């Protein structure tokens, strides 16, 4: 064991990582475990007494090997409780417990727009997506995508060509290059952004891991652009995640005769915002993603899409009482129809000064607007 690496982190930090790397422990079950004992060290120390169906703990040696290997390759590993974990990702109920990062980790805190779409994209779709990414980075936006063939590759290449930064969220470990032909692109991304994954070093990408990757794409971004995508593609799963997180969904219209336009056209019919150029995104783009608030389901907009299994815990069906921030609470009370300040005071339980502070901050970040009659609404 490399003692230099092991002393970089506290026993509590290492205990949290060990829990996060234990098979079957997802965000919900992790929070439940942490409520059973005072800290992660105590959870591990009393593991055998916490329940009869708990999985086998991840081996301590494997945790140290992961850390040492990542460190040797210039990477970083951040836990959800760390200061350098992105705040707008941390607040989500299914936020990854851990992120492995190769490259500039500060890129994860920048204003991001995700561009996703078909792996078998048309030449026109690739050219358009690449140009969109270039225009967005010139306006200071970071482009996020999944390093897949087709639209993803075009998005990353466009960002790099525009002299901007880009984030590649991968399904396997950050060391796994998939597809293999994107090895040079991955190196370029690390030089002008970062590659990120919630999976450990050495993990090969499998079909079940791609939906998990898609939710990180949505969670890191203010919104997602769906370029070319078939009706039941992974890109539409990303759109579903974006809606769940109060992120924007933009779609690029296409010919009804092309199956690759089926996804975006269907999104447009169901409320997504039509875009034709970068200006359509930039004109109302807020500084940060909208605060998370549980979505009120009126109709199952994406009912035909198989929802990603992102928990992988034996008790995933149980309810979870994750704490809700004041901003999330206020954002949840706002809608497209204005509501009076007095009503917000009564429903939020905040005093007038506290509520005013939250509303002004949300207004400055582009997530709330005050109408002429003094009512407040979401933007």
N, C-alpha and C positions, 0 to 999 in steps of 0.2 A: 504493500500500500504506500502511496506517495504521501508522506506526512505533510509536505508543504501544501498540497491541495486540500487535505483533510482539515487542516487548521484554518483554512480560509472561511469556514462556515461554523456556526455554533451547533451544538448538539441538537437544539430544538429545530433549527433549519434542516439539518440532515434527517431528523425524524420525520418532518413533514414531507420531505422528498421521498423517503422510504414508503410512507403511506400512499403518496401520489403514484408511485410506481408499483403498487400492489395490485394485482389483477382483481377487477371487480370493484375497486374503490374509485368512484367518480365524484364530481363536485357535490352532489346531494349527500351521498353517504359520507364523504369527508367531513362535511359540516356536522352531520349527526354524530360522528365519532368524536369530533372536537368538543361537542357539548357533553359528552359522557365523562370526560376527565379534564383536568386543569390545563393540560398542554399536550403536545404531540408525543413528547418523551414518556409521559404517563400513559398515554394510549398504547404505545408499543410495549411498555413494561408490563401492562396488565392485559395484553391482547388475548390471551387464552381464556380470560374470565369475562370478556365483553359479550360473548354470544356463541352459540353452538355452530352457527353456519358461516362464521367469518372465514375468508380465504387465507391461504398461507401468505405470510408477510414476504414482501420482496427481500431478497438477500442483501445484507449490508455490503458485502463485497461487490455485488453487481452495481450498487449505487455509486460506490467509490470508483469503480472502473469507468462508469459512464462519465462522472465528473472529470476524472483525470484525462480521459480520451478527448472530451470536448475541450478542455482547457489546453491540451497539447496542440489542438488544431485552431486555437485562437477563438474558440466559441465561448458563449456565456449561457448559464442556465438561471432562469428567474422563476421564483415561486409567486403565486397569487398574492402573498402577503408582503412581497418585496416592494420597495419604493419605486424601482424602475420598471415595474409591471404596468402596462397601459391602463389608466384609470377607467376609460370608457369600455374596456374589455372586462376589467375586474368586476364591474357592477352587474354583469349579466348572470342569470341564475345557473347557466351551464358553462361558465367561463373555464377554460383549461386551468388545471391546478398548477401546471408547470409549462414553461416554454423554453425550448432550446433555440439558441440564436447564433448564427454565423454571420458576421458583418457588423454593421453599425446599428446597435440596439436602439439608439435615439430615434431612428426612422420610425419605429413603432408608435412613437408619441406624436408624430406629425399628422397633418390633415390628409386623410387617405380616401381615395375613391377606388373601388374594385371594378375591374373589367373582366367579365367571364363570358364563355360561349363555347361553341362546338369545337371538338378536336378536329373534325373533318370539315374545316371551314372553307368557304369559297375564297378565291383570290381577291374579290372585291371586299369581302368581309374582313379579311386579314389586313388589307391596305387601309380600310376605313378605321379599324380598331387601332392600328399602329399610329395613324395620324391623330386620332382622338387622344391617345396617351401622350403623344408629343406636345400637343396643345395644352393639355391639362398640367403637365409638369412645368411648362414655361410660365404657368400662372401660380406656381408654388405648391401644386398638389402632388402628393406621392401616389403612385399607381400600385395597387395591390392585385395580385392574381395567383394562380395555382401552379405555374410552371409546366402546365400540360401542353400538348401539341395544339396547333391551331390558334384560336383567339387568345388564349393565355400567353403563348409565346409572342404573339404580335403585340400584346399590351406591354410586356416587359421590354421588348426590343424598342418599341416606340418611346417608352419612358427614357431608356438609355440614350437613344438617338437625340432626344430633346434635351439632353444634358441634365436630366432630373434624377430623382431617386425612385426606387421601386422595391416592393416587398414581395417575396415569393413564399407562399404558405404551402408546405408540402405535406403529403399524407403519411409518408414514412419518416424515418429519421433524417436529420438535416444532412447526413452524409450520403444518403441514397439519391442518386441522380436518375430521375425518371421523368420523361424518357431519356435514354442514354445520350441521344444526340444533343441534349441541352446542357451538356457538361460545361462548355465554354460560356454559355449564357449564364449559368449558375455562378461561375467565377466572376463574371462582369457584374451580376446583381450584388454579390457580396462586396464588391468594390464601390458600388453606388447605392447601397441600401443594405438589405439583409435577407437571409433565408431563415424561416422560422417553422417550428413544428412542436406539437405537444408530445410527440412520440420519442422514445429514447434512441440514442445513437445505435445504429445498426439495424433498426426496425425496417423491414421491407414493406412497401406499400401494398395493402390488400384492399379488396373491394369494400369491406366494411369500414375502412379508415377514411375513405374519400368524403362521405357525408360529414364526418367529424371535421375534416379539413375545411369543408365548405362553410361551416358555421363560424370558423375563425375568420375566414375571408369577410363574411358579413359583419362580424363583431368588431373588427378593427376599423371598418370603413364608415364614412358618413352615409354612403349609399353604394349601390352596385349598378353597373351598366350591364345589361344582358344584350349582347350583340346577336350573333347567330346561335340558335339553340333549338333542338327538337322539343316537342311538346312534353316529354317525360324525362328530360335530361337532368343531370346533376346541377346545371345552372339554375334550373327552376327550384331545386331544393335550396340553393343559396338564396334565391329570391324569397322563399318562404321564411328562412331564417332571418333575412333582413326585415321582413314585415314584423316578425315576432319581436325584434329588437328595436322597433321604431326607426329603422333606417330607411332611406330613400330607395326606390326601385325605378330605374330608368330603362327604357327598352327602345331598341332600334327597329323601326318597321321594315318589313321586307315583302317580297312577292309571295302571295298565297300559294303559288304553285311549287315553291321551294320548301321542303320539310324543315330545313334549317331556320326558316322564318316562323315556324309554327309556335315556338315558345315565346319569342318577343311579341308576336301579334296577339297571342292569347293573353299575355300579361297586359297589353294595351287595352284590350277589351274589358279587362277586369280591374282597371284603375291605375296601372303603372303610368308614369310620365313619359310621353314621347319626346325623343331627342333626335336632332339632326346634326348637331355639332357641339363643340366644347362649350360654346356660349350658353347653350340651353342648360348646362349643368352649373356653370360658374355664376350665372346671374343671381341665384338665390342660395348659393352654397354656404352653409354656416361654418363657423370656425371649428366646431367639434361635432361629433355625432349627437343626435338627440338623446336626452336622458332615457334610460330604460324604464318602461312601465308595462305591466302585463297587458297584453292585447285583449281587448274585448271582442270576442268572436261573434260576429253577426251571421256570417255564412262561411262555410268551409271553402274558402277561395281556392285552395290548393288541394282539395279533397282527393283528387285523382292521383296525387303524388304520394308515393310511399315516404312517410316521415322518417328521418334518420334516427337510428337508435344511438343516442349520444350519451347514455348513462351507464349501461352495462353493469348495473348493480342488481342484486337479488331483491332489493326493496325499492326499486325505481318507481313503483306505482304509489308509494306512500307520499303524502303531502310533505312539503318542506317549508319551513318558516324562515327563509333567508331574510335578513334585515333589509328594509327599504329605506333609502336615503330621503331626506326632506325634498330634494330636487325631484327625485323619482315620484314622490307622492304628489307634489304639485303638478308635475307634467301629466300624471295620470288623471288629474281632475280637469285638465284643459281638453278642449276639443276644437272642432272647426267652428262651432258656434260660441260666441263670446259669453263669458260668465263674469258676473260682477265681483269686485274686490271683496265686498262684504260676504258674499256667498262663499268665496274661497277662504276667508277667515273662519267662517263657521264650519266648513267641511274639512279644513286642514287641521284645525286645532292650534294654529300658530297665532301669535299676536301680530298686530298690524306692522310693526317694524320688521319682524322676522320675515313675514310674507313679502313685504316690499323688497327686501334685500334679495330674496330668492328670485322674484319676478324680474327685477332689474338685471340680475346676472343672466337669467335665461334669455332676456330680450337682447342683451349685448352679444350673446353667443348665437343668436338667430333662431332660438327654439320657441319663443313666445313673442306675441305682439299685442300692444295696447291699442284698442280701437278708439275712435273719436269720442265715443260716449263713456270711455273709461273702462269698458269691459276688456277681459283678457281672453286670448285664444291661442291655440297652437299655430305655429307657422309650418 
